[in-house]
Amino acid sequence: MDSDSRPGRQTSADWRADLLAGITLRPAAAPAVNRLGWPDYDGRPALRWGAGPIAGVPAVAAVWDFAVHGGSFGEADAAGFAEAAAAAVASRRPLVSFLRSGGTRLQEGVAGLVGLPRAALALATLDAAGVGHVAIADQPTTGGVWVTIGSRCDLRCAVGGATVGFAGPRVVAATTGAPPPAGSHTAASAFAAGLVDAAPAPDGVTDWLHRALIALTPPSPIEPAARASPPRPSMPSRPLAPPVRTVRADLPAGFEKVAARSGWEQVVAARTGERADGATVLRALLPDGVDLVGPDSLVGARIGALLGAGTAPHGGGGTAPHGGGGIRAVVVAVGARRGSAPGPAGYRLLARAARLAGKLGVGLVTLVDTPGAAGGAHAESAGIAAAIGDAMAAVLACPSPTVSVVLGEGGSGGALAATVTDMVAMTPNSYFTALSPEGAATTLRIPVEQAADRAGLRPTDLHRLGFADCLLPATTSDQVAQAAAGLLAELSWQDPTQRREWRQQRWSTELRDSL
């Protein structure tokens, strides 16, 4: 156990008491056995749990008491945590872990350490049941509790001023011979490194937690009357056809100009033309969403309700709870700004987002705008190839309705990892190709303009080839957001099993046409 309660450090205060005012907390059924014969050992659990409203949303709380052995985690705490997780599964309410712990209870030795895999298995039941989990890391949160519970939940918050990290500062000093540098092992440093999704001041925790719990709470059951609106799209007539068919002889408004461009002109339009970037569309889609944060700023993600998308009855996308409106989704911008070349951490965030959407049964929208992933020495040594592969697999495996919108550039596997969805849409100033024109020109030893012209990369080309399902005459962030939300709503009407079969067939067979 490593605690840090130095004078002047922020401690758990009224914000936590206020949040838990409506909950009666109970400890585990029995104290831990004194297996090591520790003198005068008190086996009381530091963890208590209960159910009730938290920040106005029904939930289950697991609360660490730092006054009991520094909140350290042992056998009885593992039993209590398993009970809390089981209660969350049974009630289908999110679990909120209020963490304040120095780590494993050392007075129990390995018996206390074994509590950590018990907690991990309890969290696996939450994942299997599709029940959300939020952690609030208070002062301090270190050791096995941070490793096993805090770092692995769906949404992660560290209270401003709190010590947060794998090894507490005193343990670092004792094991390495030097204390960690100033600013390390803090809520702020964890947020900067993408280890937590928020690091609010104590008085901002309630607002963040309210939005997080709404995002994670299963949607309310839809009444039969709601299933009649909006009109259900016609089912496709061919097994390999996309769930929403938009193939047409005439081009949508705005795409006549695209059809007249050369490939290189289309690339230039994607890079310099008037259009929205990924970060702007992300905010337009989920203005009240909760951020999923990673260390790579070139990939952004949020979870929340797509306002104005209507209701949808199947496969992820029910009405948002507590008056949120719209359908719920996780949205990921792979390429938050123009020219983005995300690194391994960005693709790990994409994989996390896809798995979260699948776990909760909510839609997944990817916004693609990258000429390709980072390819330098640092990215290579950090495992860029494996990260892209894992992200692609996660998007392909996501059981929820999935939509990708190519906003601008789409290059190579770095873009494709986010595009292997049920529905692929392209905007007027976008392109998609096997390799950036510059990379293709170098490989083929031809001029870059010629490489682009021969690549079949224009939206109209990709629509004809069968790679793109629809062309969106949208350029502003609001237009793109409205179109993406509409596509996701239409997809959610499809039978989930058949929709997943279509996706499997789509991405396991060749394209359906030629230029």
Secondary structure, DSSP 8 states (H G I E B T S, - for coil): ------TT-----HHHHHHTTT---EE-SS----TT--TT-----SEEEEEEEETTEEEEEEEE-TTTGGG-B-HHHHHHHHHHHHHHHHHT--EEEEEEE-SB-GGGTHHHHTHHHHHHHHHHHHHHHT--EEEEEEEEEEHHHHHHTGGGSSEEEE-TT-BEESS-HHHHHHHHSS---TT-SBHHHHHHTTSSSB---GGGHHHHHHHHHHHHS------GGGGGSS------SSTTS-SS----SS--TT-HHHHHS-HHHHHHHHHHSS---HHHHHHHH-TT-EEE--S-TTEEEEEEEETT-----SSS--B-GGGT-SEEEEEEEESSSTT----HHHHHHHHHHHHHHHHHT-EEEEEEEES----SHHHHHTTHHHHHHHHHHHHHH--S-EEEEEEEEEBHHHHHTTT-SSEEEE-TT---BSS-HHHHHHHHTS-HHHHHHTTT-SHHHHHHHTS-SEE----SHHHHHHHHHHHHHHHTTS-HHHHHHHHHHHHHS--S---
